[in-house]
Amino acid sequence: MLALDDTIAAISTPIGEGGIGIVRLSGPEARTILRQVFLPAGQPCDFGPESHRFYYGHVVDTDSNSAVDEVLVVLMRAPRTYTRQDIAEIHCHGGIVPLRQTMELVLRCGARLAEPGEFTLRAFLNGRIDLAQAEAVLDIVRAKTEVGLRVAMQQLEGGVSSEVRKIRSELVGALAYVEASLDFPEDEIPPLDLASVLSSAREQIVTLLDRADQGLVYRQGVRTAIVGRPNVGKSSLLNALLRTSRAIVTPIPGTTRDTLEETLNLRGIPLCLVDTAGITESADFIAKLGIERSRQALQQADLVLMVIDGGELLQAEDFEIADLLRNQTVIVVVNKLDLPAIADGSRILFRVRHVPLSARTGEGLDLLEDAIVETIFSGQVQTSDLPVVSNPRHCEILRRALGHVNAAKSSIHVAGTAPSVLGSGADLLAVDLTAAVSALGEITGETVSEDVLDAVFSNFCIGK
């Protein structure tokens, strides 16, 4: 574990040119270091900044006594800060050189370069947020749509944590009852309907997992490959969905020779569209490389839009591509609706949805978007305020906890309407309840290991 008694620093804004760049410090020496590098305008030399107030002045090189940048600074005293430690922020001009020189001065004065996610890690270790909320910070930074942002905000505000703690509390009560029954078999212990408690916990976990499918879609997006033989309108379809001319379109077959990726916000769903080269046989070496990448994109896709030319008879290549898609989620796009229809779309992948459209005029595009949403999750977009699990780690833990709860249910013996934990199954019941309680604590961080913390926070950028 990283120490909490030193002072860390990092550039908390993206590197490059911009209006403002921020150097952030957190730790017991944040105020001292700020006073060493900052010269306030019109303030006495014994300047002592008030908490949560901006000051104007200059960052000054302590060796040469020369100004590095004109800045605004703010000191925030613990515990009313992000990390619950003293935090200082230096708001520089957003250029590479002033930020780098300011950062070098701060490090020279005693700060240590922060590790990825260390500011948020300190917020977690100091009890300001739990682990699920810490992970939500990264989800907010990476949110690709408004709905994805809303889901992440629900988690940051403690929606998921509250649900998990409620389930965990019920199981802790059941575990306490079982352990008391084992330790004091002759004492009168107030009865507890264990079957009812376990059924309630199971139902709540299942509900969270049922909503997780949507949450994962909004967090991670849906990788969607656009495939088909050459010159059926794959690139035109990409441009139509994006409402912009992103891919080159010509009447010459094989214009697209490599994969092209763009992200589309489709009704709150981050759709990663992958335009592929036409899958066909070719003697051209470069074309072969493009076709191989198309096949790889096909294997990695969550959803496939197979484009066929509605103005031509189906060809052998169409059927060969269809054969590659037998184990994937597919929508067949019958393109060129603006031309006389010739192709019989029902002859290819007849068990999947077919959508006729014209990528050139846009006719039928709304029907394709409807079909995509319905295919992803039956057309139900996230509109409620119910907490949604959107983190794969949380999903895995909930499934594990559900397994332990199911095992605990099978360990209890019901005599009439009152369950009895006395007997050979009591020890197994205690083991399963302990495992379920421990698993749920991994979501909020109450029973988390250092390895898990390292894995979680290594995904953060430096400065957050």
N, C-alpha and C positions, 0 to 999 in steps of 0.2 A: 504494500500500500504506500502511496505517496504521502509525504509529511504534510501536516496542516499548519505547522508553526513557522514556515518560511513564506516569503512573499513572491508571488508569481506574476509574470507579465507576458503580454502577447499583443500583437496587432489583431484587433477584433473585426476589422473590415477587410473586404477583398483587396488583394494587392493589385495596384494599377492606378490609373488616373481617375480622379473623382473629386467631388466638391469637398468632402470631409473624410478623413481617416482617423481612426480611434486607436490609441494605445491604452490598454486596460491593465490595471494592477489590482491584486487582491492579496491581503495578508497583513500581519501586524506592522510592517514597515512601510505600508503604502503611503501614509501621510508624510513620513520622514523623507522618503524618496521624492515625493511630489515637491516638497519644499526645496529639495536640493537642485532640481532641474528646472523649476518654474520661477520666473521673475514676474510678479504681478505688476500691472501698470498702476502707478500712483499709490502704491501701498507701502507701508513701512517695512524695514528689513525683518522685523519680528512677525511677519505675516503668518497668521494662523487661520486657515480657511474654515469657514463654517460648513457644517454638513449640509449636503443637498443644495448647494448654491454654486452657480457658475461664476468664474472669475476670468477676466481677460488679461492677457499678458504675453510673455514670450518664453519659449523653451530656450535655455541658455546652456552652452557647452561649459561645463565646470572647469575644464582645463584651460581653454583659450578665452573664456568669458565673452564669447561671441554668440549672438542670437542665431538659433537654428531655424525657428519658425514662429510665426504669430499664431497664438492658440487661444482656445477656451478650455478651462479645466474645471472639474467638479470632484469634490471629495464626498463620499458617502460613508458615514460612520456606522459600524456594526451596532445593533443587529439588523437595522433596516436596509439591508442590501441583498443582492442576488445570492451571494455566497454566505451571508451572515458574518462576514468579516469586513474590515475596512476595505473599501474599493475606491480607487482613484482612476479617473478617465481623463486623458489628454486628447482633445479634439484638434487635430492638426489639419493642414491642407492635405487633400487626398492625393498626394503624389508619392512615388516610390522613395525618393531621396529623403524628404523630411520625415517620413514615417520610420525609415530605416535608421536615420541618425538619432531620432528621439528614442527609438527602441534601444539602440546601443548605449545611450546615456543612462537610461533606466537600469539596464543590466549592469553597467559599470558602477552604479550606486548601490548595488546589493540585491537586486531582484534576480529571480531565476526564470528562464524561459519556460512557459507553461507547456505541459503535455497536451495532446488532443483531448478536448472535453474536460479539462481539469477544473475550469470554473464551475461547470455544471456538476462535476463530481463533488466539489466542495459544498455546493448547495445541498446535494443529497446527504453527504456525510455529516453535515451540520444540522440536518433535520428540517431544512426549509421545504424540501420537496421529497417525495418518495421516488423509487426507482422507475415506476411506470410514468410518472410525471417528467422525470429526467429524460426518458426516451421520447416523450412527446415533444420536447424541445427540438430534437433533431427532426422529428416528423414535420414540425411547423416550418423549419428552415427549408426542408425538401418538398413541401407540399406543391403539387403541380396544378391543382384546381381549387376552387372555392370550397367545394364539398370536402375535399381532402383536408383543407385547412380547418374546416369546421370540426371534422372528426378528430384531428390532432388537438384542437383547442378543448374539446370535451375531455380528452384524456389529460391534458395539462391542468384543467380545472378540477381533476380528481374524480371524474365520473366513473371510469373503469376501476380505479382504486377503491372507491366506495362500494361498488358491487362486490369486488373480490373480498374486501374486509368483512362484509356482511356474511358471506358464505363461510369464510374462515372462522368467524366468531361462533357461528352455529356449530361448526365441527369441533371447535375447541371445547365448547360446552359439552358436546357428546363425548369427547375424549376424557374430559374431567370426570364425567359420570362413570364411564367404563373403568377408569383407573381407580376411582374410589370404591367401586364394587369389587375390584380385584384385591385392593389393599385392605379393605375393611368389610369382609364378607358377612360378618355377624352384626354389623351396625345397620340401623335403619337409615337408608339413603332415599331421599325423595325420588319417586319414580320419574322416569323420562321415556317418552315414546321415541325410542331410537329409530324405528322404522320410518316414522313421520319426518324426523329431522334429516335422515339420510335421503329420503325421497325429495324433500324440499331442496337440499343442497344439490342433488343430482339435477333437478329441474332447472335450477338457476344456472348451473354450469352449462347445461345443454342449450339454454336460451342464449348465453353469451357466445357459445360456439356457433349457433345458428346465424347470429348477426355478424360473425367474424368474416364470413365469405365476402360480404359487401365491404367490410372494413379493409380487408386485404386488397381488394380491387382499387379502392380509393387511395390507398397508401402506395401500392406498388405499380398500379396501372395494368393494362392488358396489352401484351405484345401481340400485334396483329400483322401477319404476313399477307401481302397481296401477291398472288401467284397466278400463273397461266402461261400459255405458250406465247411466243413473240407476237407483238402487234395486235393484241386483243384489247388494249386500252388500260393496262395496269398503271402506267405513269399518269395518264389522264384521270384515272380514278383517284390517285393520290392527290393530284392538284385540286380536283373537285371537292374532296373531303376537307382539304386544308383551306379552301377558298383562296388559293393563291397559286401562281405559277412557280412551283418549286422544282419539279422534274422536267427535263427536256423531253418534248414530245415531237416526233416527226413521223411521216408515213413509212419511213424505212424500218423494216423489222430489225430488232436487236439493238435499238438505240440505247437502251439501258443495259450496261455491261457490268454493273456492280450494284450492291445493295445500297439503298438510300433510306435513312431513318429520319422521321419527324414525329413530334408529339402533338396530339390533337386533344383538346378538351371537349369531350363529347358528353354533354349534360352532366358534368361533374366527374366523368370517368377519364383518367389520363390514358389515352390510347396511343401506344407507341406503334406508329405505322411504318412498316418495312416494305418499301418497293423493291421488287426483285427482278433480276434478269430473267428473260423467258427461259423456262426449263425445256430444253430440247437438245438434240445431238448436234455437236459442232466439232469441226476439225481445227478451228481457230484456238490457239493456246490461251489467249486472253479471254475469249468467250467462255472457254472451259472453266477458267478460274471463277468467272462471274456466276456460272451455272452452279458450281460447287458451293459458292457462298449462298446462293439461293436455296439450295437443299439444306444447308445448315440453318438458315433463317427459318425454314419450314419446320425443322425438328424442334427449334426453340420457341415456336409460336404457341401462344395460348388460344388464339383464334386465327382462322385462315379465311381470307376472302379470295375464292377462286374465280377468276374472271374468264368468261368465254365470250366469243364474238357472236352476238345474236343475228348478225347479218350474214353469217356463213354457216355452212354445214359443219357439224362437229368433225374433228379430225382425230387421227390415231393419237396424236400428242395430248389432246384433251383427256382421252381415256387413260393414258399412261400417267398423267399428273393426278387424275382422280384416284387412281389406284394407290398413289403415294399417300393419300389423305384419309384412308379408311379408318384410322384410329385417332383422328383429330376432329376438333370442333370446326365445322365448315359452314360458310354461307356461300352459295353459288351466285355470282353477280353476272346476269345476262346483259352485257353491255351493248351499246349502239342501238338503243330503243328508237332513235330518230331515223334509223334505216329500216327497210322492209324486213320483217322477221323471217328467218330461215331456220336457225338452229332450234332444235327441240331440247330445251334445258331439262326437261323431265327425264331424258334418257341418261343423264349423267348425275351420279350421286343422288338418286331419286328420293332418298330418305331424308335429305337435308333441305333447308329452306332455300328457295330461289327468289332472287329479287331482280326484276327487269329495270334497267335505268339507262340513261344516256349521260355518260361522263362529260360529253361535249356541251350539252345544253343544261345539264343539272336536273332534268326530269327524272323523278323517282329517287333522288338522292335522300330525301326525307324518309322514304320507306326503308332504304338501306340502313339509315341511322337508327330507325325504330327497331329493325331486325337485329342490329348489333347489340343494342341495349337489352332487348328481350333475350337474346342468346346468352349474354353475360350473366344476368340474374333476373330473368323473367320480367324484365321491364321495370323493376322496382328500384327507383333511385333513392338515395338516403335523404329523407326529409324530416324524420322524427328527431326529437332531442334525446332519445335513449342512448346510453353509452354504447359505443361500438368498439369491439376489440379489433385492432388493425395491425397488430405486431405479431409476426410469425413466432417469436419467442413466447409470447403470451399464449398463443394458440396451442403450442406444444405442451406448455405447462398445464393448461386447462384440460387437455386430453389426458395427460398423465394423472391429474387430480381426479378426473372422472373415473378412470380405471380403478383407482384406490377406493373411491366411494362405492362403486359397483361391487368391488371385492368385499368391502365392509358390510354391504347389505346382505351378501350371501353368507356372512359369518354369524349373523344374529339369528336366534331361534325365537319364533313367535309362539307364545302359549296363549291362545284366545286372542284378546286384543292387546294384551300387555306383553311386550318383548322382554325376554330375560337374557341378560348377558352372562349369567353365571353358567359355567360349563366350559367344555374344551374349546369352544369358539371364541371365548372372551379375549384370550391372548392375541389371536389372529386379528380380531376386531380392533384392538388397541394399536397393533402394528399398522394396519391399513389406515386408521384415522390419523395416526401420527404422520404417516407418509403424505396423506392428503393435505393436512395442515401445513406441513413443511413445504410442499410443492406450491401452494397458493401464496405462501410468504415470499417465494422467489419472484413473484410479479411485483410486489410492492417493495421488496428489498429487505424484508424482515428476517429472511433466512437465506440471504444470498452469499455466495462465495466470492473470494477475490478474483478467481478466474472469470466468473461471469461479469463482474464489474469491469475487468480489463477488456473483455470482449465487447461489452456495451459501449464503453466510452472511447474505445479505439476508433469507432466509426465517426466520431465528432471531428470537426475541424479545430485547429489550434486557435484559441481566442474565444471559444464558446464554452 
